[in-house]
């Protein structure tokens, strides 16, 4: 919650992302929490504490865009970076229009991730 | 001053001493000690009487008692025994010494040796005894100088006139003598003075009450040995009664006789020729003669033979001249003793003036005569005393003029008496002293006060010497000053000493005023006497203000009480004082002073003065304050610091410690001191501890070692023990200060670090990551062992850029040069990949991440990690290869979503690999490296790599490079083959499998491998869907049949989690999955394959739990057989890559 260590939440059904991304985020100086699904994220108090949301697009159950819309609907809109393993520029543009900070294609570089988070935290 | 007084007393030619009321001698001057051979300072029981002869003792003691009781000064005449037994006569003058409370505590005796003169004379009062004598004579006596000035009158005279001596000094005859008798009286006196003979005149004198009475006045010249008249003695005899008698005689002769006989004098009468015709009874009685025997000239036989002739001569003369007879002669009484008598006779004349009878009286003047003789003797003696005593003595008249100077005086100054009187002008007195002397003499004459002054007088040799001149007035009983006696004492040496003393005092004052200390002197009672200039300058006050230092605020209010207590205690005890106080300066600022006072004492040990010295110690005091503060702080530090402090004596004995030490052991200091024996030192460290500590104690070198001490709860903790010796001025060690620092955590951290370093090496090995350090300015390089391995350098070799460049792939050399240049230019955090080429020609991919650090000393260092990512790159290359293979597939199958599906399957683990590798590099590049996380991420990287490899393997299996061949296939047989392959897996997963496979099923056209893969997929999906439910409910049913549309159908029914009917289509979307670890492509790929066989694949929920997924394929027709061409072109690869 502190300015120096903003909380970045990761929602991804892929375990390896949930394992690796929080560690990297912490190494980059952020606090990080991981959630397996949009439902889990919504059920926690994380939406209130989170400064930046990294959100997988394709997930069983609630998809990333659905979670994003739900947060907007609840008035808990968060700066969101979508990540996806499918390179789909159309889908990407749609998400950007809906207010996403960025949409990164897996595998993404550390630099791209850092840049996106910086942008997210500045908004 | 006391010292001077002592010197003066010692230099006096007198014995001087003081006696206390108990009669004991308290003080004696040097002369006294020398004379008596005694010393009162050593013999405390000396009494002044001890010098007296037994014969004198009682009278002298009695006399002293009288004087003492009178409380007035008094004299006595005694003999004192000298040290050698000889006795000398002294004139002792006693003076009371007033004590502090005005009670006469002591008497001072001054003894003048008069033995040489045999008679005790107080040179200041030579006529005292005479005075007593004349006062006791029952006639009036007056003494006048040769010039007629009244010098003395006896008491009867004063009583008669009712006037004081002073009044009568101015006595003129006209004042007292009856006017009728005045001329006669003056005439007689003038005549007598002129010829030096005695005179006798009868005149009436006015008594104090105004009544005139007849007196016979007889004037006698007093001569010295040389016959000069010194004085006149006037006897004034009241003859009023006789006059009256004479007047009565003529008428009543008989009465006369009776009267005459009744008179207390002897009386007689003669015929005009001198024949004695009458002698009073008293005369006859005195002489023991009968009238007949004495009649005529018979009386002459009792006249002293020596006097008979003068008497006869006078008598004859008087008979001849008719002058009154007035002569003195001795007459023998009946016992044969001669007494002096005054013979007086007056002629009785008839109316014609012829003498008819002589009437005479004889007055016994023996006492007077003797007194006169005594007086003359005394005078003579006094004179000779004055002339012979070794002092310069002057007698002065009432006006202060010299009237007599002793021979010593005249001799010393080489002057005559007349010249000496001219002292004001003749240079006798030093010109510088003259005006002072004149004013003192004048003042003293006016006030009548004794005077004492010092002046320089010129001796006969022309040199001036200092004299002390003491003058005392001699007063008559009426208090009138009659004379002054003065003694001049040569005090030149003393004066010179004083001058020198004064000079040295002046010097001292100069010194006192110039030294930078504040000096104040106080009287014995504490009254401020003086203060030097520095003092006054400091306080900014004048002396009158300063003397009220106790009340005017100079002393700081907080210090005042203590200062006064100190000061007054010293005044009372006589001990020096020494205290510190703040004094206010002229600027209002208080500064600290050390105040010291010392008493100065005289020879009698009496304190005469206090000298106070005030030293500015403000700076010192401040330093002390700050020292005290420092000490307080130090003490605070010692007791609050996070360390334990122990203090040892030079013999290694524990002497003290801070609270922390006590808290640690929770035992008393005395017990801690036994650290070598009581078990608080760890047994394994004990010997080392003792050797180290005692070694330092012996050598004096500081010690520094580590040991374990047992805490109060029994836990041993590591301590660093450091100790330093403390030395005194001589360099001797008197203390050891030991600091015990708890390093237990550090120790553990060290162990931890060692373990970490091992981990790091392991981690580097496992993650194939090496660490380097590059000192940018010097190009010094350090490689970790793993990095050397990656570069295939020999272990421990010196790494140079030359060697590195030799290993770098030549295509990457420009990039490396560019990256290094950026670091040199100050760009941070380089991150890039380069290729290495090993000596045997293999290519290694390495990823470099660096961080540039600026050290405090300005050095620039680039720290970084290099990871070998060859495997990853190879996997990526494999993926790229796969993509190209997939392109072929898509070309054949037209499965657009296949690419996305495959990309999803592969990018997922790749994202994990890259993220983990990034984290790993960061963890290793951190300072200190976070080994644990690095290890974990490295493990994940490997796992994700394997996962990616699995995907590829499976894809490879699915899409082998071989051509897809459609053939006639018995689907039931294909199912059996697949079941055979997966039976063990299903069994392991607890899945109960039932098959319902139709016999004689028509064959379908298709690729066996692809169709079997779809079947396998469906079975696996079904099994996976049931993995979350209870094992007894896991049922899988596989059915083959020919459906109503003459299509061959295969159905896989499970009892798994199923899906919502709405999702029936979504499950076939490329990355739809219900499984956490699922590829999410199974159904999608399967549907693609089935559709490529012109079939259909769908799923629907069961009535009960689970789902049934089915596909149908058309029957095999001979003519439909075809072959798919393998597309293998770069272009299609690039297209595929662009789409993924």
Interface residues (C-beta under 8 A of the other chain):
Chain A: X13 X14 X15 X16 X17 X19 X20 X21 X23 X24 X27 X28 X36 X58 X60 X83 X85 X86 X87 X88 X105 X106 X107 X108 X109 X110 X111
Chain B: X831 X900 X903 X904 X905 X907 X908 X909 X910 X911 X912 X913 X914 X915 X916 X918 X919 X922 X923 X926 X933 X936 X937 X940 X943 X944 X947 X1070 X1071 X1072 X1073 X1074 X1075 X1076 X1077 X1080 X1139 X1140
